[in-house]
């Protein structure tokens, strides 16, 4: 973590406006010229509970949540159902204070709402003693009192932002502009008054800290604050997706909601259905009719899509599915991140799999790889899955608006015109040979027609079939059709390897002695750790892998051949990506060890530094937050 980076955490109860306040705080810092990154933590209980959001801001690249944090704005939980300490979940009113102290860095700042948390509440937390031990700087402020003076209690989050701005020397005008742009009438005036009052009161405090927000160097161009859910959606829209069907399930719901809000502007359709089987089947039907379509879910919801996913593979109907991973099994930790669905994504459905899986690592990759997913799906007539997780779903990062200045693409892929259909092969019955064994272009992709095209009719069935789609159990036909379907993966791998830019991302010196391998959302954290390790005198490089199927054998082979040892970093308990790599590249099994985390929280850079140093020293981790698994030969 850069020494001057600010990591600000706002904590309160569900309903206290934590999410919206943190977004506005991040936008204000972005507009001040800083790079920002947010991390969101919230409970899965319908009845609410303690929630927080971190905002990290700095002048340099910010690709990770950092180690701990250095400023806590704690509102307390004004919606606490059980404020007594004897309640099953403890004193929920004070939890936004007590449950955040362990991660507050030495020398940090605490602002708490003494209008909600009275002296007795605070005294029971031993806050003053812990503050003295850790050199924390305490600023109790009656945030609720300030809010009530101008209206409702909920505005105490605005009061907290005003206090934060004063204590960190942040220009309050950025917050005023955001309030003026997002509110109107009496609500706008009340919030502006609360902000000003809190700011002025905090300016009068005796500042015992020496913290201030970093001064932004400015951005060369306009920035947007976006999540992985945003950019998956925008990538789908720009690639011509005009139909989505789904059923709400955290964290997939974000993509479904964003697409549903935007599709009508492009003449598209969104359908919420009764369950995930219907969602995937409906999207499959829309794609069969010639519309670029997508669906998706999370965890157990995606499990229900196994049957229509197999149907897409058998009928060679293109479709893009989003799998937003969360901690399992079953309902598990529905609002916490984990990368435990990898094997499920790769192999669910029936029989031998023929699908493509991408796992983007950040908001930019979510956009570009979603667009690539549609191109592959509709060119090769194969289901393609975009896998991401709750971490990437909820975190916000600033991205130059110009990044999205790419031409939209409405190309339907390998679909014949009616003129081409007339010249194509047909069965004696007149049916179009949709599933030809030997297409004229020599590829494994058969020409495709869509319903309504003259002479383009064929049968689409989940049974094994012959060229025109009729059920056919002949062994020779089975082998030919299966090899053609599965053979698409080799063709796709060849195309991906031939692109100007690979989906795999690299960090560190090319001639490094040691390697770190990761996939998906942990890439930014790993890359920050690599910088620290090299600064500390280690010789380390990293690869972030996005292509999960077909596996990028050449890229990973070259990486593993170039290092003495490699540490595989992932968020699951069973080392699933390391297992996939050993399956594909078994000869490197003795080179790879694992660093695993599966407690519901993503890695921090320092944890990866610690895990790497443990791996090269053949030591043991001193705590239970992570698990180190040695190489197979150790």
Secondary structure, DSSP 8 states (H G I E B T S, - for coil): --TT-EEEEEEEETTS-HHHHHHHHHHHHHHTT-EEEEEEE----TT--EEEEEEEEESS---S--SSEEEEEE---TT-S--STTSTT--HHHHHHHTTGGGEEEEEEEEEETTTS-HHHHHTTTHHHHHHHHT-EEEEE-HHHHHHHHS-GGGHHHHHHHHHHHHHT--THHHHHHHHHH--HHHHHHHHHHHHHHHHHHHTS--------------SS-EEEEEHHHHHHHHHHHTT--EEEE---TTTHHHHHHHHHHHGGGT-EEEE-SSHHHHHHHHHHHHHTT--EEEEE-HHHHHTTHHHHHHHHHHT--EEEEEEE-B-STTSBTTS---TTHHHHHH-SSSS---EEE---SHHHHHHHHHHHHHHHHHHT-EEEEEEEHHHHH-EEEEEGGGG---------SB--HHHHHHS-B-TTS-B-TT-SS-TTSSS---B--TTSTT------SS-B-TTS-B---HHHHHHHHHHHHHHHHHHHHHHHTSSS-S-EEEE-TT-SEEEEEEGGGHHHHHHHHHHHHHTT--EEEEEE-EEETT-HHHHHHHHHT-SEEEEEESSSS-HHHHHHHHH-GGGGGGEEEEE--SSS---HHHHHHHHHHHHTT---SSSSSEEE--TT-
